[in-house]
Structures are given as C-alpha cells and as structure tokens.
Amino acid sequence: MKHLTTEQRYTISVMKQQGYTQKKIADAIGKSKSTVSRELHRNSDGRSGEYRHDLAQRKCEQRHHAKPKKLRFTEQVRAYVDTWLLEDYSPEQIAGRAKLDKVDCVSHERIYQYVWKDKKAKGCLFIHLRRKGRKYRKRGAAKDSRGIIKDRIDISQRPAIVNEKTRLGDLEIDTIIGKNHKGAILTINDRVSSYIWMAKLNGKNAEELAMKAVEILSPQAHWLHTITGDNGKEFAEHKKIKSETGIDFFFAKPYHSWERGANENANGLIRQYFPKKTSFDSINDKEIQYVQHKLNNRPRKKLGFLSPIEFLSLNLSNQKVAFIT
C-alpha cells in the first residue's frame, strides 16, 4: 500500500482543525476513510492528541526506515553542521544534502540534539532554526467577508495536470501583511520546484500588486502555465495579470487553504526572517531579495535535497528552456 504524501498529511491537518469529518477528508485526498482514521490514530501527538503533518511525517519515516550506521560527531562533522546551520538550513536539510554530496554527517536527530545542547550552554545556534522550539500553531479558518471577485475563475476549472505536480510553471500567489496592516510582501512560487519570487508592496492595492506581478512574471512567461490565488481583494486585477503575461489565473475555494499548500508553506519559511508584527516600513527591496536568494538556495527534501534554483535550472535546461534570473 502506498504511503500518504507530505501534501496529503498537510491536507488532513488543515481539514481536521477546521472540523471536517474523516469522510470529507478522505474524499479530499483520494483515500479511504479507514486510511484517514488509521493515520490519525497512529501519527497524532501521543500526549496532546493533536495531529500535525510535520510530526506525522517524522513518525512514519522513523517506523519505515532502517537506522543508518552511526557516525561520530567529529570536529569535521561539527564544522560542516555549523556552516550550514548559520545559513539557516534545517537539521534535516543538512543531513540530506550531506548524503547527496557524499559528505560524512550525523543524522538530523543528532543535529537537533547538538543544537539544543548548545542552547543550554547559552549558545545561539538555535536562532537559525525555523521554529526555534516554539509551539506550532496553525492558522484557523477565519470568517471570510471579502465578497466575490469579479470575473474570477474557480479552481475547479483549472487543468487537472496542475494537481499532479508533474510540470514546472504552475504557480501560487499570496501576500504577507506587515504590522498594523502597513506594507506587504508579494510572494509567487512554483508548485513543483518551490522556487519563489518576492517583492515589496506598499499595501494590498490590487493595481500595484498586478503591476508588480507582471514585472516579475513577464520575463518567465514562456514556461509558465497557471497561477492560483485566494479570494483577497488584492487580486481583483487578475485579468490584467492574465492579459499581460498570458498566464491563466484561478481562485481557490474560500476556506480551502490546502489548495495552496505550497504557498502556505513558503510564507511560513519567510516568517523565519520577517516574524509576525514586523513593520515592513523599515524593510527595503535589498533585504527582501536577500531572503528570496536564501530560500531559493536552500536544499529541499521534496527535491532530493537539491535547492529550488538547482532543480529548476536543471529541469528547464533539460527542456531547452531559458530561465531568466
């Protein structure tokens, strides 16, 4: 039997929090109700009973993978780990990339132990972890009072191939809002490669957003197919984006954040650098491009521990398609 994917576990986590039945969740991920029931029973937190997709994935992997040969945490290994921790790689990314590059390294669990031991000794390696030990909280489903965007095209009309995640060029778009709703960051990411584009906005003005999106996407339009956003009014000028780039624009259903799982995850990564309550008034374009560069050069497990820029460049090159950086 094929195991659940990370994306399916993310969908289970979001829909369970929002009160959907196991039957509805099963239909959404294309699995049986018994599969969902078994997943919740086996991979929820043993003490709180909470189901988190990241914890569930780790528990599954720990059961199904044989333990590798134990390596010593030598000074050489320590130097390697420190180098990439300071670049904000997660322990899993460090261990995975080391395996890809055939470099001796310890397991990601051992790296976590090393980081927390360093923290107890008043060290500061932990500040480079994405969550820094804080309790995980997932955004709930707030009441949507935004109304219907004119001429929106529902996600149900989006080509089925987009859900298969087998081709590059299907994008998700979103905004991250600054403190006191002043300023915003536009984020656009490719669903398959996780490559992300970022740009500063003065606010959630639809015309400004459309102009910035066109500026970003026009040089890449020859390999882009679709773009999917939520129902925020900032996307009211979606027809302008479509007309000037040729990219088909679709809207997710209200409350269905899992339909834009790649974008939700990307925004979480960005919050490592720009935490909530950050004032975007003091952030300039250079800082935003720095974060974009960091994220696009960070290895990802879903890409076999290649970075998004490596994965994208390699695959577009194989297709003889130019990538404009």
N, C-alpha and C positions, 0 to 999 in steps of 0.2 A: 504494500500500500504506500502510495506517495505521501511524504510528509507535507504538512502545511508550510507555506512560504512565509517569509517575514511580512510581506504585504497582507497576506490573509490574517495573520495574527494581529496586525495593526487594525484591520477592519473589525475583527472580533472585539478588540479592546475598546475601540471608539463606540461601536454599536451597543456593547454591553453597558457601558457607562451611561449611554443615552436611553437605556431602558427597553431596548428591543428584545423580543423573545428569541430563544435559541433557534426556533424555526426560521424566523426572519433573517437572522444572522447566517444560518446555513444556506439559505437561498442566495444571499448576497455574495457569498464566497464560492458558491457552486459545490458545496459539500453536504453530507447528510447531517441531520440533527444529532445523531449519535456521535458523529465525529466532533461536533462543537461541544457537546456535553462532556465527552471524554477529554477534550483539550482543556476545558475549564477546570475539570476535576484534577487532572494531572499536573497542570502547569501554572495554577494560581499560587499566590504567595501563601505559604503554609501557616503563617500566623494571622495575617490580616484578612485572608481570603480574597484579596484584590487581584484582579487579572491585569497584568501589564505585558504588552507584546515583547518588550526587550527582555524581561525576566523569563517569560515563557520560552523564548528562542534559546536563551542560555541553558535552561533546564533540559530542553530537548537535546541540544548539542552535547551536553555533559553525559546524557544517557547513551547516545548512539555513537560516540567517537571514543576509540581506544586512547588511553593516555599515552602521549609520546614519551620517548626516552627522556628522562630528567637530565637537564643541563645545569651546570653550575653557574651561579651568578658571578662570573669573573669580572675583573676590572674592565676588560674589553667589552663584555656584555653591558656592564653598567654605563660605560661611556656611550655606547650605541643607544641604549634606552634613554639616557639623559638628553642626548642630542635631539631625539625625535619628540620626547615629551615637551621640550622647550619650543618645538614647532607646533604644539597643540595636537599632536597625534594621540589617539586613544591607545591604551594598552593593547587592545585587540588589533588595531591598525599597525602598531609597531611589530607585534609578533607575526602578523600575517604578511607584512611587507618583508620582514627578515627571511621568512620561508621562501617567498617569491625570489628574493635576491640571493638566496642560498648563504645567508649570514647566520652564524650561531646566535641564538637568542633563547631566553626562557619563555614560558607560557604567559599569556595575558593575565591569568590569575596571579602568577608570581609577580608580575609587574605591578598589579594593583596592591599586593601586599607590601612591595617595596615603597610605593608612593605613600601609603598610609603610615608605614613605619617612619618615613621621612617627615611626615606631618607631625607625628607625636614627638619627634625630636626638634620641633619648631622649624622644620624645613618648609619650602614653598612650592615643591613640585606639584602639589595637589591643585594649585590655582590654574594649572594648564589643562585639567580635566573639564569636560563639558559641563558636568553637573556638580562637581566639587563636593559630592556627598549629600547634597540637599535632597529632601524627599521629592519624589517625582509627582508632578501634578499635571493632569491632562485637562485642557480647556473643555468646559462643558458646552452644552448647546444652548446658547443664549437665544432669547426670543428674537426672531428676525422680523424687523419692522421696516425693512428697506424698500419694500414695494418691488414691482416688476420692471425690469429694464426694457425699454422699447426695442422691439425687433430682436430680442435675444433668441438664440438658437440653443435649444436644450441639449444636454449631453447625450440624451437618448438617440439623437440624430448623428452623433459622432461616429466615424467609421469604426467598425468592430476591431480592426487591426491595432488601434491605439491601446486597447485593453491588453493585447497580447505582449506588449513591450518588446517587440522584435525588431523595431526600426528606430533609427535616430530621427529627430526632428518633430516629435510631438511634445509640446511644451505645456507648462503650468505657470500661471501668473498670479501674483499676490502683492500686497503691501504690508509693511511693518510700520506701525504708528509710533511716533515718539511721545515723550512725556507731555501730558496736558493736551494731547492730540495736535501738537505742533510739529510739523515736519513729518516726513515719511520716507521709507526706502522701498523702491520698486524692486521686486525680485521676479526673475523669469528663469525657470530651469527646465532642462531636458529630462524627460521621464526615464530614459534608458541610461544615459551616461552620467546623470546627476550634475552635469556642467551647469553653472549658474551665472547669470548676468545680474548686476546690481546697479542701481542709480539713485541718487538723492532727489527727492521731490519736496516742494515747499508745503505740500499738504495732499489732500485726496481729491484734488481738482481733476476732473475727467479729461479735460483738454490737455493739460500739462502732462498727465500720465500717458495719453495716447501719443503725444509728440515724442516723449522720451522712449516709449516702446518702439515706435517706428525708427527712431535714431539707432537703437540697439539692434533691431532685428533686420533692417533693410540689407546690411552687408551679408547676412547669413541666409536671406530668403530663398536662395537657390536649393537649399537642402532641408528647409523647414516645411512642415505639413499642417499641423493644427496647434491651437493654443486654447487652454481651458482655464477659466477663472471662476470666482464665486460671484455672488449676486450683489456685490457692493456697487454703490452709485459711481465710484471712481472708474468703473469700466463701462460707463454709459456711452463712451465714444468708441466702442468696439468696432463699429463699421468703418471708422477712419483707419484703424489698425489693419483691418482686413483689406480695404481698398488700396492702401499704400504699400502693403507688403505681399498681398496675395495669400496670406495665411488664414485658414478658416478658424473662426473664433466661436467657442462653445461655452456654455454656462453649466456648472454643476447644479444639482438639485439643492434647494435650501436644506440646511442641517446635515448634509452628507459630506462632511469634511474628508472622509476616507476616499472620496472620489478624486481628491487632490492630495493623496498621501505623500507624494514626492515633495510637493511644495511645503506642506506642513512640516516635514522633516527638515527641509532646507532652512526654513525660518527658525527652527529650533537651534540649528547649528550657528546661525547668525547671532542669536541671542547670547551665545558664549562671549561674543565680542561687544555686543551692544545690549546689555541686560535691560529688562523692563524698567521703566522710569528713567531711561536715558534720554536726555534732552538732545534731539537731533539738530537743534540750532547751532550747537558747538561742533558738530561733525562736518568735515569737509569731504569733497569728492575723492581726494587722495586717500583718506582713511577708508572710505567705502571700497575703493579699488584694491586696497591692501587686503581687506577681508575677502573680497572676491578671489584674489590671487591665492590666498591661503587655502580656501575651501576647494578651489579647482585643482590644487596641487597636493591635496591630502588623499592618501590611499583609501579605497573603499572596499569593504568585504564583498559587496554585491558585484564588484568589478574584478574579482580575483586579486584584490589589493593593488590594482593599478589605480592611478589617480584619474579623476574625470577628464582632465586635459590629455592624459596619455591615452585613455580609452577612446575618447572622441577623435583625436588626431589619427590614431592607428586605424580606426574603422572608416573614417572618411577618406583617408589615404588609400585604403584597400578598394574603396569605391571610386577612386579617382575624382573626389570632390574636394574643392578648396575650402579650407576653414580660415576665416578672416578674424584674426585676433585683434 
